[in-house]
Amino acid sequence: MNTDFNGGDAGIQGKKDVLVSDVKAVVSDADALVKQVIDSTASEISAARTKIETRLSDARAGLDRAAHAVSDKVSRAADNTRVYVSENPWKAIGVAAAAGLLVALLMRRR
């Protein structure tokens, strides 16, 4: 399973696709296990269950890594915004005022 979530937006999108396919594989394996339960021995059921537990554990780890990557990206964006606003306070005030005016105009039209 390839779940390295470092990189840009394209990298994260690609990794998200890999993670989605891993989760689909876990669901598929679970479905196969349910179908096998009817005609299987205890050892076959145990082996299938172990396989599914391993894949589910890998998918959970991938989700945790994805959550941390997104959290780190949001934190960096917040830090960059804070630095920009502290270095350019008047630009930030101007942008905020323009956004407020735009929202007010759009709300007034309704």
GUGUGU-753545 format. One record per residue: residue in three letters; x, y, z of N, C-alpha, C, CB in turn. Coordinates in steps of 0.02 Angstrom, whole numbers, plus 50000, padded with zeros to 5 digits. Glycine has a CB too. Example, Ala and Ser with C-alpha at 12.3 -4.5 7.8 and 13.67 -1.06 7.14 Angstrom:
// GUGUGU-753545
<r = ala, n.u = 50660, n.v = 49716, n.w = 50390, ca.u = 50615, ca.v = 49775, ca.w = 50390, c.u = 50660, c.v = 49835, c.w = 50390, cb.u = 50565, cb.v = 49776, cb.w = 50452>
<r = ser, n.u = 50642, n.v = 49888, n.w = 50354, ca.u = 50684, ca.v = 49947, ca.w = 50357, c.u = 50645, c.v = 50002, c.w = 50394, cb.u = 50704, cb.v = 49970, cb.w = 50286>
END
This chain:
// GUGUGU-753545
<r = met, n.u = 50043, n.v = 49941, n.w = 50000, ca.u = 50000, ca.v = 50000, ca.w = 50000, c.u = 50045, c.v = 50062, c.w = 50000, cb.u = 49952, cb.v = 50000, cb.w = 50061>
<r = asn, n.u = 50032, n.v = 50109, n.w = 49955, ca.u = 50073, ca.v = 50169, ca.w = 49948, c.u = 50033, c.v = 50228, c.w = 49974, cb.u = 50095, cb.v = 50180, cb.w = 49874>
<r = thr, n.u = 50051, n.v = 50252, n.w = 50034, ca.u = 50012, ca.v = 50307, ca.w = 50063, c.u = 50057, c.v = 50362, c.w = 50090, cb.u = 49967, cb.v = 50282, cb.w = 50118>
<r = asp, n.u = 50105, n.v = 50384, n.w = 50050, ca.u = 50148, ca.v = 50440, ca.w = 50068, c.u = 50112, c.v = 50503, c.w = 50045, cb.u = 50219, cb.v = 50433, cb.w = 50036>
<r = phe, n.u = 50088, n.v = 50544, n.w = 50092, ca.u = 50047, ca.v = 50602, ca.w = 50075, c.u = 50086, c.v = 50667, c.w = 50072, cb.u = 49992, cb.v = 50608, cb.w = 50125>
<r = asn, n.u = 50152, n.v = 50665, n.w = 50068, ca.u = 50190, ca.v = 50726, ca.w = 50061, c.u = 50188, c.v = 50747, c.w = 49988, cb.u = 50263, cb.v = 50717, cb.w = 50085>
<r = gly, n.u = 50188, n.v = 50812, n.w = 49976, ca.u = 50187, ca.v = 50836, ca.w = 49908, c.u = 50133, c.v = 50889, c.w = 49900, cb.u = 50176, cb.v = 50780, cb.w = 49859>
<r = gly, n.u = 50123, n.v = 50910, n.w = 49837, ca.u = 50075, ca.v = 50962, ca.w = 49823, c.u = 50005, c.v = 50935, c.w = 49817, cb.u = 50093, cb.v = 50997, cb.w = 49759>
<r = asp, n.u = 49961, n.v = 50977, n.w = 49791, ca.u = 49891, ca.v = 50958, ca.w = 49784, c.u = 49883, c.v = 50898, c.w = 49738, cb.u = 49850, cb.v = 51016, cb.w = 49757>
<r = ala, n.u = 49921, n.v = 50895, n.w = 49683, ca.u = 49916, ca.v = 50839, ca.w = 49638, c.u = 49939, c.v = 50775, c.w = 49672, cb.u = 49958, cb.v = 50851, cb.w = 49575>
<r = gly, n.u = 49991, n.v = 50780, n.w = 49713, ca.u = 50015, ca.v = 50722, ca.w = 49750, c.u = 49963, c.v = 50697, c.w = 49799, cb.u = 50079, cb.v = 50738, cb.w = 49785>
<r = ile, n.u = 49931, n.v = 50742, n.w = 49834, ca.u = 49880, ca.v = 50723, ca.w = 49882, c.u = 49821, c.v = 50692, c.w = 49846, cb.u = 49857, cb.v = 50784, cb.w = 49924>
<r = gln, n.u = 49801, n.v = 50719, n.w = 49789, ca.u = 49745, ca.v = 50691, ca.w = 49751, c.u = 49762, c.v = 50620, c.w = 49729, cb.u = 49728, cb.v = 50735, cb.w = 49690>
<r = gly, n.u = 49822, n.v = 50609, n.w = 49705, ca.u = 49842, ca.v = 50542, ca.w = 49684, c.u = 49843, c.v = 50494, c.w = 49742, cb.u = 49911, cb.v = 50545, cb.w = 49652>
<r = lys, n.u = 49867, n.v = 50516, n.w = 49799, ca.u = 49869, ca.v = 50473, ca.w = 49858, c.u = 49799, c.v = 50459, c.w = 49884, cb.u = 49912, cb.v = 50506, cb.w = 49913>
<r = lys, n.u = 49755, n.v = 50508, n.w = 49877, ca.u = 49685, ca.v = 50498, ca.w = 49897, c.u = 49654, c.v = 50443, c.w = 49854, cb.u = 49644, cb.v = 50564, cb.w = 49891>
<r = asp, n.u = 49669, n.v = 50444, n.w = 49790, ca.u = 49643, ca.v = 50393, ca.w = 49745, c.u = 49669, c.v = 50324, c.w = 49765, cb.u = 49662, cb.v = 50408, cb.w = 49673>
<r = val, n.u = 49733, n.v = 50320, n.w = 49785, ca.u = 49761, ca.v = 50256, ca.w = 49807, c.u = 49725, c.v = 50234, c.w = 49871, cb.u = 49837, cb.v = 50263, cb.w = 49819>
<r = leu, n.u = 49714, n.v = 50279, n.w = 49916, ca.u = 49681, ca.v = 50262, ca.w = 49979, c.u = 49610, c.v = 50239, c.w = 49967, cb.u = 49681, cb.v = 50323, cb.w = 50026>
<r = val, n.u = 49574, n.v = 50271, n.w = 49921, ca.u = 49506, ca.v = 50251, ca.w = 49905, c.u = 49507, c.v = 50180, c.w = 49876, cb.u = 49473, cb.v = 50300, cb.w = 49855>
<r = ser, n.u = 49555, n.v = 50166, n.w = 49833, ca.u = 49558, ca.v = 50099, ca.w = 49804, c.u = 49575, c.v = 50047, c.w = 49858, cb.u = 49610, cb.v = 50096, cb.w = 49748>
<r = asp, n.u = 49617, n.v = 50065, n.w = 49907, ca.u = 49632, ca.v = 50019, ca.w = 49962, c.u = 49570, c.v = 50005, c.w = 50004, cb.u = 49687, cb.v = 50049, cb.w = 50007>
<r = val, n.u = 49530, n.v = 50056, n.w = 50017, ca.u = 49469, ca.v = 50046, ca.w = 50056, c.u = 49420, c.v = 50003, c.w = 50017, cb.u = 49436, cb.v = 50114, cb.w = 50074>
<r = lys, n.u = 49416, n.v = 50014, n.w = 49951, ca.u = 49372, ca.v = 49971, ca.w = 49910, c.u = 49396, c.v = 49899, c.w = 49911, cb.u = 49371, cb.v = 49997, cb.w = 49837>
<r = ala, n.u = 49462, n.v = 49889, n.w = 49912, ca.u = 49488, ca.v = 49821, ca.w = 49916, c.u = 49469, c.v = 49788, c.w = 49982, cb.u = 49564, cb.v = 49821, cb.w = 49907>
<r = val, n.u = 49471, n.v = 49826, n.w = 50037, ca.u = 49452, ca.v = 49799, ca.w = 50102, c.u = 49378, c.v = 49779, c.w = 50100, cb.u = 49465, cb.v = 49850, cb.w = 50158>
<r = val, n.u = 49336, n.v = 49821, n.w = 50071, ca.u = 49264, ca.v = 49805, ca.w = 50067, c.u = 49254, c.v = 49743, c.w = 50023, cb.u = 49225, cb.v = 49865, cb.w = 50038>
<r = ser, n.u = 49291, n.v = 49739, n.w = 49969, ca.u = 49285, ca.v = 49680, ca.w = 49925, c.u = 49307, c.v = 49617, c.w = 49961, cb.u = 49328, cb.v = 49690, cb.w = 49862>
<r = asp, n.u = 49362, n.v = 49621, n.w = 49999, ca.u = 49385, ca.v = 49563, ca.w = 50038, c.u = 49333, c.v = 49543, c.w = 50090, cb.u = 49452, cb.v = 49579, cb.w = 50072>
<r = ala, n.u = 49302, n.v = 49592, n.w = 50123, ca.u = 49251, ca.v = 49577, ca.w = 50172, c.u = 49191, c.v = 49543, c.w = 50139, cb.u = 49228, cb.v = 49641, cb.w = 50209>
<r = asp, n.u = 49173, n.v = 49566, n.w = 50081, ca.u = 49117, ca.v = 49535, ca.w = 50044, c.u = 49135, c.v = 49463, c.w = 50026, cb.u = 49101, cb.v = 49576, cb.w = 49981>
<r = ala, n.u = 49196, n.v = 49452, n.w = 50003, ca.u = 49218, ca.v = 49384, ca.w = 49986, c.u = 49217, c.v = 49339, c.w = 50048, cb.u = 49289, cb.v = 49385, cb.w = 49956>
<r = leu, n.u = 49237, n.v = 49367, n.w = 50106, ca.u = 49237, ca.v = 49328, ca.w = 50168, c.u = 49166, c.v = 49306, c.w = 50186, cb.u = 49267, cb.v = 49368, cb.w = 50225>
<r = val, n.u = 49118, n.v = 49351, n.w = 50179, ca.u = 49049, ca.v = 49335, ca.w = 50195, c.u = 49025, c.v = 49278, c.w = 50149, cb.u = 49004, cb.v = 49397, cb.w = 50187>
<r = lys, n.u = 49043, n.v = 49281, n.w = 50086, ca.u = 49022, ca.v = 49229, ca.w = 50039, c.u = 49057, c.v = 49162, c.w = 50054, cb.u = 49038, cb.v = 49250, cb.w = 49967>
<r = gln, n.u = 49119, n.v = 49165, n.w = 50078, ca.u = 49157, ca.v = 49104, ca.w = 50093, c.u = 49135, c.v = 49071, c.w = 50158, cb.u = 49230, cb.v = 49119, cb.w = 50096>
<r = val, n.u = 49107, n.v = 49109, n.w = 50203, ca.u = 49088, ca.v = 49082, ca.w = 50268, c.u = 49041, c.v = 49023, c.w = 50261, cb.u = 49056, cb.v = 49137, cb.w = 50312>
<r = ile, n.u = 48998, n.v = 49025, n.w = 50213, ca.u = 48947, ca.v = 48973, ca.w = 50204, c.u = 48980, c.v = 48906, c.w = 50188, cb.u = 48899, cb.v = 48993, cb.w = 50148>
<r = asp, n.u = 49031, n.v = 48905, n.w = 50146, ca.u = 49060, ca.v = 48842, ca.w = 50122, c.u = 49131, c.v = 48830, c.w = 50146, cb.u = 49058, cb.v = 48841, cb.w = 50048>
<r = ser, n.u = 49154, n.v = 48864, n.w = 50198, ca.u = 49224, ca.v = 48859, ca.w = 50218, c.u = 49233, c.v = 48823, c.w = 50284, cb.u = 49254, cb.v = 48927, cb.w = 50222>
<r = thr, n.u = 49296, n.v = 48801, n.w = 50292, ca.u = 49316, ca.v = 48771, ca.w = 50356, c.u = 49339, c.v = 48827, c.w = 50402, cb.u = 49372, cb.v = 48718, cb.w = 50346>
<r = ala, n.u = 49348, n.v = 48810, n.w = 50464, ca.u = 49368, ca.v = 48860, ca.w = 50513, c.u = 49437, c.v = 48889, c.w = 50497, cb.u = 49370, cb.v = 48829, cb.w = 50583>
<r = ser, n.u = 49483, n.v = 48849, n.w = 50471, ca.u = 49549, ca.v = 48875, ca.w = 50456, c.u = 49547, c.v = 48923, c.w = 50397, cb.u = 49597, cb.v = 48818, cb.w = 50441>
<r = glu, n.u = 49505, n.v = 48910, n.w = 50347, ca.u = 49499, ca.v = 48955, ca.w = 50289, c.u = 49468, c.v = 49021, c.w = 50311, cb.u = 49456, cb.v = 48922, cb.w = 50233>
<r = ile, n.u = 49419, n.v = 49018, n.w = 50355, ca.u = 49387, ca.v = 49079, ca.w = 50381, c.u = 49438, c.v = 49119, c.w = 50420, cb.u = 49326, cb.v = 49061, cb.w = 50424>
<r = ser, n.u = 49478, n.v = 49086, n.w = 50461, ca.u = 49528, ca.v = 49120, ca.w = 50501, c.u = 49580, c.v = 49155, c.w = 50456, cb.u = 49562, cb.v = 49071, cb.w = 50547>
<r = ala, n.u = 49601, n.v = 49120, n.w = 50403, ca.u = 49651, ca.v = 49150, ca.w = 50358, c.u = 49622, c.v = 49211, c.w = 50323, cb.u = 49674, cb.v = 49098, cb.w = 50306>
<r = ala, n.u = 49560, n.v = 49206, n.w = 50300, ca.u = 49528, ca.v = 49263, ca.w = 50266, c.u = 49519, c.v = 49321, c.w = 50314, cb.u = 49460, cb.v = 49242, cb.w = 50236>
<r = arg, n.u = 49500, n.v = 49305, n.w = 50375, ca.u = 49490, ca.v = 49357, ca.w = 50425, c.u = 49556, c.v = 49393, c.w = 50440, cb.u = 49462, cb.v = 49328, cb.w = 50491>
<r = thr, n.u = 49610, n.v = 49356, n.w = 50446, ca.u = 49676, ca.v = 49386, ca.w = 50457, c.u = 49695, c.v = 49432, c.w = 50400, cb.u = 49730, cb.v = 49332, cb.w = 50466>
<r = lys, n.u = 49683, n.v = 49411, n.w = 50339, ca.u = 49698, ca.v = 49451, ca.w = 50280, c.u = 49659, c.v = 49517, c.w = 50281, cb.u = 49682, cb.v = 49413, cb.w = 50214>
<r = ile, n.u = 49594, n.v = 49512, n.w = 50297, ca.u = 49552, ca.v = 49572, ca.w = 50300, c.u = 49575, c.v = 49619, c.w = 50356, cb.u = 49478, cb.v = 49554, cb.w = 50308>
<r = glu, n.u = 49591, n.v = 49591, n.w = 50414, ca.u = 49614, ca.v = 49632, ca.w = 50470, c.u = 49678, c.v = 49669, c.w = 50452, cb.u = 49625, cb.v = 49590, cb.w = 50532>
<r = thr, n.u = 49723, n.v = 49636, n.w = 50416, ca.u = 49785, ca.v = 49668, ca.w = 50395, c.u = 49771, c.v = 49726, c.w = 50347, cb.u = 49832, cb.v = 49618, cb.w = 50361>
<r = arg, n.u = 49728, n.v = 49713, n.w = 50298, ca.u = 49712, ca.v = 49766, ca.w = 50249, c.u = 49675, c.v = 49824, c.w = 50283, cb.u = 49670, cb.v = 49738, cb.w = 50191>
<r = leu, n.u = 49631, n.v = 49808, n.w = 50329, ca.u = 49595, ca.v = 49860, ca.w = 50365, c.u = 49642, c.v = 49902, c.w = 50408, cb.u = 49540, cb.v = 49829, cb.w = 50409>
<r = ser, n.u = 49690, n.v = 49870, n.w = 50439, ca.u = 49740, ca.v = 49905, ca.w = 50478, c.u = 49782, c.v = 49952, c.w = 50434, cb.u = 49787, cb.v = 49855, cb.w = 50515>
<r = asp, n.u = 49800, n.v = 49927, n.w = 50374, ca.u = 49838, ca.v = 49968, ca.w = 50327, c.u = 49797, c.v = 50028, c.w = 50304, cb.u = 49860, cb.v = 49927, cb.w = 50266>
<r = ala, n.u = 49732, n.v = 50017, n.w = 50292, ca.u = 49689, ca.v = 50072, ca.w = 50270, c.u = 49682, c.v = 50124, c.w = 50326, cb.u = 49619, cb.v = 50046, cb.w = 50250>
<r = arg, n.u = 49675, n.v = 50101, n.w = 50388, ca.u = 49671, ca.v = 50148, ca.w = 50445, c.u = 49735, c.v = 50189, c.w = 50450, cb.u = 49658, cb.v = 50111, cb.w = 50510>
<r = ala, n.u = 49792, n.v = 50157, n.w = 50443, ca.u = 49855, ca.v = 50193, ca.w = 50446, c.u = 49860, c.v = 50245, c.w = 50390, cb.u = 49915, cb.v = 50144, cb.w = 50442>
<r = gly, n.u = 49836, n.v = 50227, n.w = 50331, ca.u = 49836, ca.v = 50274, ca.w = 50276, c.u = 49791, c.v = 50333, c.w = 50289, cb.u = 49813, cb.v = 50239, cb.w = 50212>
<r = leu, n.u = 49732, n.v = 50320, n.w = 50319, ca.u = 49687, ca.v = 50375, ca.w = 50337, c.u = 49719, c.v = 50421, c.w = 50389, cb.u = 49621, cb.v = 50348, cb.w = 50362>
<r = asp, n.u = 49754, n.v = 50391, n.w = 50437, ca.u = 49788, ca.v = 50432, ca.w = 50488, c.u = 49841, c.v = 50476, c.w = 50456, cb.u = 49819, cb.v = 50387, cb.w = 50542>
<r = arg, n.u = 49881, n.v = 50447, n.w = 50410, ca.u = 49933, ca.v = 50486, ca.w = 50376, c.u = 49901, c.v = 50542, c.w = 50334, cb.u = 49976, cb.v = 50441, cb.w = 50331>
<r = ala, n.u = 49845, n.v = 50527, n.w = 50302, ca.u = 49811, ca.v = 50578, ca.w = 50262, c.u = 49786, c.v = 50635, c.w = 50306, cb.u = 49752, cb.v = 50548, cb.w = 50222>
<r = ala, n.u = 49758, n.v = 50617, n.w = 50363, ca.u = 49733, ca.v = 50669, ca.w = 50409, c.u = 49789, c.v = 50713, c.w = 50434, cb.u = 49697, cb.v = 50636, cb.w = 50468>
<r = his, n.u = 49846, n.v = 50683, n.w = 50449, ca.u = 49904, ca.v = 50723, ca.w = 50472, c.u = 49930, c.v = 50767, c.w = 50416, cb.u = 49959, cb.v = 50677, cb.w = 50498>
<r = ala, n.u = 49932, n.v = 50741, n.w = 50355, ca.u = 49957, ca.v = 50781, ca.w = 50299, c.u = 49912, c.v = 50842, c.w = 50287, cb.u = 49961, cb.v = 50738, cb.w = 50235>
<r = val, n.u = 49846, n.v = 50831, n.w = 50289, ca.u = 49799, ca.v = 50886, ca.w = 50279, c.u = 49805, c.v = 50936, c.w = 50336, cb.u = 49726, cb.v = 50860, cb.w = 50274>
<r = ser, n.u = 49812, n.v = 50911, n.w = 50397, ca.u = 49819, ca.v = 50955, ca.w = 50455, c.u = 49882, c.v = 50997, c.w = 50449, cb.u = 49820, cb.v = 50914, cb.w = 50519>
<r = asp, n.u = 49937, n.v = 50966, n.w = 50428, ca.u = 49999, ca.v = 51003, ca.w = 50419, c.u = 49992, c.v = 51057, c.w = 50365, cb.u = 50056, cb.v = 50956, cb.w = 50401>
<r = lys, n.u = 49958, n.v = 51040, n.w = 50310, ca.u = 49949, ca.v = 51088, ca.w = 50256, c.u = 49907, c.v = 51147, c.w = 50278, cb.u = 49917, cb.v = 51054, cb.w = 50195>
<r = val, n.u = 49854, n.v = 51134, n.w = 50316, ca.u = 49812, ca.v = 51188, ca.w = 50342, c.u = 49851, c.v = 51231, c.w = 50391, cb.u = 49749, cb.v = 51159, cb.w = 50376>
<r = ser, n.u = 49891, n.v = 51200, n.w = 50432, ca.u = 49931, ca.v = 51237, ca.w = 50480, c.u = 49982, c.v = 51282, c.w = 50445, cb.u = 49968, cb.v = 51189, cb.w = 50527>
<r = arg, n.u = 50014, n.v = 51256, n.w = 50392, ca.u = 50061, ca.v = 51298, ca.w = 50354, c.u = 50025, c.v = 51356, c.w = 50321, cb.u = 50097, cb.v = 51255, cb.w = 50301>
<r = ala, n.u = 49966, n.v = 51344, n.w = 50294, ca.u = 49927, ca.v = 51398, ca.w = 50262, c.u = 49909, c.v = 51451, c.w = 50313, cb.u = 49864, cb.v = 51370, cb.w = 50228>
<r = ala, n.u = 49888, n.v = 51430, n.w = 50372, ca.u = 49871, ca.v = 51478, ca.w = 50425, c.u = 49932, c.v = 51518, c.w = 50446, cb.u = 49841, cb.v = 51441, cb.w = 50485>
<r = asp, n.u = 49989, n.v = 51485, n.w = 50453, ca.u = 50051, ca.v = 51520, ca.w = 50471, c.u = 50070, c.v = 51570, c.w = 50417, cb.u = 50108, cb.v = 51470, cb.w = 50482>
<r = asn, n.u = 50066, n.v = 51550, n.w = 50353, ca.u = 50083, ca.v = 51595, ca.w = 50299, c.u = 50036, c.v = 51655, c.w = 50297, cb.u = 50081, cb.v = 51558, cb.w = 50232>
<r = thr, n.u = 49972, n.v = 51643, n.w = 50310, ca.u = 49923, ca.v = 51697, ca.w = 50312, c.u = 49938, c.v = 51746, c.w = 50368, cb.u = 49852, cb.v = 51669, cb.w = 50319>
<r = arg, n.u = 49954, n.v = 51718, n.w = 50427, ca.u = 49970, ca.v = 51760, ca.w = 50484, c.u = 50031, c.v = 51804, c.w = 50470, cb.u = 49983, cb.v = 51716, cb.w = 50547>
<r = val, n.u = 50083, n.v = 51775, n.w = 50439, ca.u = 50143, ca.v = 51813, ca.w = 50422, c.u = 50126, c.v = 51868, c.w = 50371, cb.u = 50198, cb.v = 51767, cb.w = 50394>
<r = tyr, n.u = 50087, n.v = 51850, n.w = 50319, ca.u = 50070, ca.v = 51899, ca.w = 50268, c.u = 50031, c.v = 51957, c.w = 50297, cb.u = 50029, cb.v = 51866, cb.w = 50212>
<r = val, n.u = 49982, n.v = 51941, n.w = 50340, ca.u = 49941, ca.v = 51995, ca.w = 50370, c.u = 49983, c.v = 52039, c.w = 50415, cb.u = 49882, cb.v = 51965, cb.w = 50409>
<r = ser, n.u = 50029, n.v = 52009, n.w = 50453, ca.u = 50071, ca.v = 52050, ca.w = 50497, c.u = 50120, c.v = 52094, c.w = 50457, cb.u = 50110, cb.v = 52006, cb.w = 50546>
<r = glu, n.u = 50141, n.v = 52070, n.w = 50398, ca.u = 50187, ca.v = 52110, ca.w = 50357, c.u = 50150, c.v = 52160, c.w = 50313, cb.u = 50229, cb.v = 52064, cb.w = 50313>
<r = asn, n.u = 50087, n.v = 52147, n.w = 50297, ca.u = 50047, ca.v = 52191, ca.w = 50253, c.u = 49978, c.v = 52205, c.w = 50283, cb.u = 50039, cb.v = 52158, cb.w = 50183>
<r = pro, n.u = 49976, n.v = 52241, n.w = 50339, ca.u = 49911, ca.v = 52250, ca.w = 50372, c.u = 49861, c.v = 52290, c.w = 50331, cb.u = 49920, cb.v = 52284, cb.w = 50439>
<r = trp, n.u = 49884, n.v = 52341, n.w = 50295, ca.u = 49837, ca.v = 52382, ca.w = 50257, c.u = 49809, c.v = 52345, c.w = 50197, cb.u = 49872, cb.v = 52446, cb.w = 50234>
<r = lys, n.u = 49850, n.v = 52304, n.w = 50166, ca.u = 49824, ca.v = 52263, ca.w = 50111, c.u = 49771, c.v = 52215, c.w = 50137, cb.u = 49881, cb.v = 52224, cb.w = 50076>
<r = ala, n.u = 49784, n.v = 52185, n.w = 50195, ca.u = 49736, ca.v = 52138, ca.w = 50224, c.u = 49671, c.v = 52173, c.w = 50241, cb.u = 49766, cb.v = 52105, cb.w = 50287>
<r = ile, n.u = 49676, n.v = 52233, n.w = 50269, ca.u = 49615, ca.v = 52271, ca.w = 50285, c.u = 49577, c.v = 52288, c.w = 50221, cb.u = 49633, cb.v = 52336, cb.w = 50324>
<r = gly, n.u = 49613, n.v = 52307, n.w = 50169, ca.u = 49581, ca.v = 52323, ca.w = 50105, c.u = 49546, c.v = 52263, c.w = 50075, cb.u = 49632, cb.v = 52350, cb.w = 50056>
<r = val, n.u = 49578, n.v = 52206, n.w = 50076, ca.u = 49548, ca.v = 52145, ca.w = 50049, c.u = 49486, c.v = 52126, c.w = 50091, cb.u = 49599, cb.v = 52087, cb.w = 50049>
<r = ala, n.u = 49491, n.v = 52131, n.w = 50156, ca.u = 49434, ca.v = 52115, ca.w = 50199, c.u = 49376, c.v = 52163, c.w = 50186, cb.u = 49455, cb.v = 52117, cb.w = 50273>
<r = ala, n.u = 49391, n.v = 52226, n.w = 50178, ca.u = 49338, ca.v = 52276, ca.w = 50164, c.u = 49306, c.v = 52262, c.w = 50097, cb.u = 49367, cb.v = 52347, cb.w = 50166>
<r = ala, n.u = 49346, n.v = 52247, n.w = 50046, ca.u = 49319, ca.v = 52232, ca.w = 49980, c.u = 49275, c.v = 52169, c.w = 49982, cb.u = 49376, cb.v = 52222, cb.w = 49929>
<r = ala, n.u = 49297, n.v = 52119, n.w = 50018, ca.u = 49257, ca.v = 52057, ca.w = 50024, c.u = 49192, c.v = 52071, c.w = 50060, cb.u = 49297, cb.v = 52002, cb.w = 50062>
<r = gly, n.u = 49195, n.v = 52112, n.w = 50113, ca.u = 49134, ca.v = 52130, ca.w = 50149, c.u = 49086, c.v = 52169, c.w = 50105, cb.u = 49151, cb.v = 52171, cb.w = 50210>
<r = leu, n.u = 49112, n.v = 52215, n.w = 50066, ca.u = 49070, ca.v = 52254, ca.w = 50020, c.u = 49038, c.v = 52209, c.w = 49968, cb.u = 49111, cb.v = 52309, cb.w = 49986>
<r = leu, n.u = 49076, n.v = 52163, n.w = 49941, ca.u = 49049, ca.v = 52116, ca.w = 49892, c.u = 48994, c.v = 52073, c.w = 49921, cb.u = 49106, cb.v = 52072, cb.w = 49864>
<r = val, n.u = 49005, n.v = 52047, n.w = 49981, ca.u = 48953, ca.v = 52007, ca.w = 50014, c.u = 48891, c.v = 52049, c.w = 50027, cb.u = 48980, cb.v = 51977, cb.w = 50080>
<r = ala, n.u = 48900, n.v = 52110, n.w = 50049, ca.u = 48843, ca.v = 52154, ca.w = 50062, c.u = 48804, c.v = 52167, c.w = 49998, cb.u = 48866, cb.v = 52220, cb.w = 50094>
<r = leu, n.u = 48839, n.v = 52181, n.w = 49943, ca.u = 48805, ca.v = 52193, ca.w = 49880, c.u = 48766, c.v = 52131, c.w = 49856, cb.u = 48855, cb.v = 52214, cb.w = 49827>
<r = leu, n.u = 48797, n.v = 52073, n.w = 49864, ca.u = 48764, ca.v = 52011, ca.w = 49842, c.u = 48702, c.v = 51997, c.w = 49886, cb.u = 48813, cb.v = 51952, cb.w = 49845>
<r = met, n.u = 48707, n.v = 52010, n.w = 49949, ca.u = 48650, ca.v = 51999, ca.w = 49994, c.u = 48594, c.v = 52049, c.w = 49981, cb.u = 48672, cb.v = 52003, cb.w = 50068>
<r = arg, n.u = 48612, n.v = 52109, n.w = 49962, ca.u = 48562, ca.v = 52161, ca.w = 49949, c.u = 48521, c.v = 52146, c.w = 49886, cb.u = 48597, cb.v = 52229, cb.w = 49942>
<r = arg, n.u = 48552, n.v = 52112, n.w = 49838, ca.u = 48518, ca.v = 52095, ca.w = 49776, c.u = 48462, c.v = 52045, c.w = 49787, cb.u = 48568, cb.v = 52069, cb.w = 49725>
<r = arg, n.u = 48468, n.v = 52004, n.w = 49837, ca.u = 48417, ca.v = 51953, ca.w = 49850, c.u = 48358, c.v = 51988, c.w = 49878, cb.u = 48441, cb.v = 51897, cb.w = 49899>
END
